[in-house]
Amino acid sequence: MDAETAKFIGPAIAIGVGAIGPGIAIGLIGGKAVEALGRNPEAEGSIRTTMILAAAFAESVAIFALVIALILKFT
């Protein structure tokens, strides 16, 4: 494999692997939030706030993976 090929494959692998974890995490966060809302509908506001905050933290990992992939692509 030459350097030009690696320049295309490296970022693809970086963002692909970097997006798996946050994708799974956000799915689990949403599922557990819906489960909690089913058990305790009165706590909707605090559950929603906590879910959005947790999803944002999980999504930040994917954004870091995107930044690393872009650095790999353009250097």
N, C-alpha and C positions, 0 to 999 in steps of 0.2 A: 504494500500500500504506500503510495507516495504522499507527500505532504499536502498536496491540494485535495486529495480525497479525504484525508484525515481532518482537514479544515471544514469539510461539510458534515462528516459523520460525528465528530466530537461534540459540536453544539447540539445536534439532534439527540444524541444519547444523554447529554447533560440535562436538557429540558424534559426529555421523556422520563428519565428516572426521577428528576426533581419534581415532577408533577404527580407522580403516583401517590406519594405519601400524603400531600395535602388533599388530593382528590378523595382518598379513602377517609381521611380525618374529617373533612367537611361533610361527607355522607354520614358518618357515625354521629357527628355533632347534631346534624339535622334530625336524624332518627331518634336520638335520645331526647332532643328537645320536644319533638312531637309526642313521644312517650310520656314525658313529664307533664306536658299540657293535658294529656288525656287523664292523668291521675289527679292533677291539681289545676283546674282551669282558672282559678282565682289568681294564681301567681304568673299570669301571662306576661305582664310587663317585665318582671325581673328575669324570667326565663328567656324571653326574647332578647333582652339586653345582653345577658350572659352568652347566649348563642351567637349573636352577631359579633361580639368581642372575640369569642373563641374562634369563630370562622375567619375573622380578620387576621388573627395571629397565625392560623394555619395557612392562610393564603399568602402571608408574607414569605413563607419558605419557598413557595412557587415563584414569587417575584424575585427572590434571591437567585434561584436556579435560572430564571430568564436572564438576569443580569450577567451571570457567569457564562451562559451560553452566548450572549451577545459579545462579551469580551473575547471568548474563544473564537467567535466567527470573524471579528474584525481586527484581530491582532496577528 
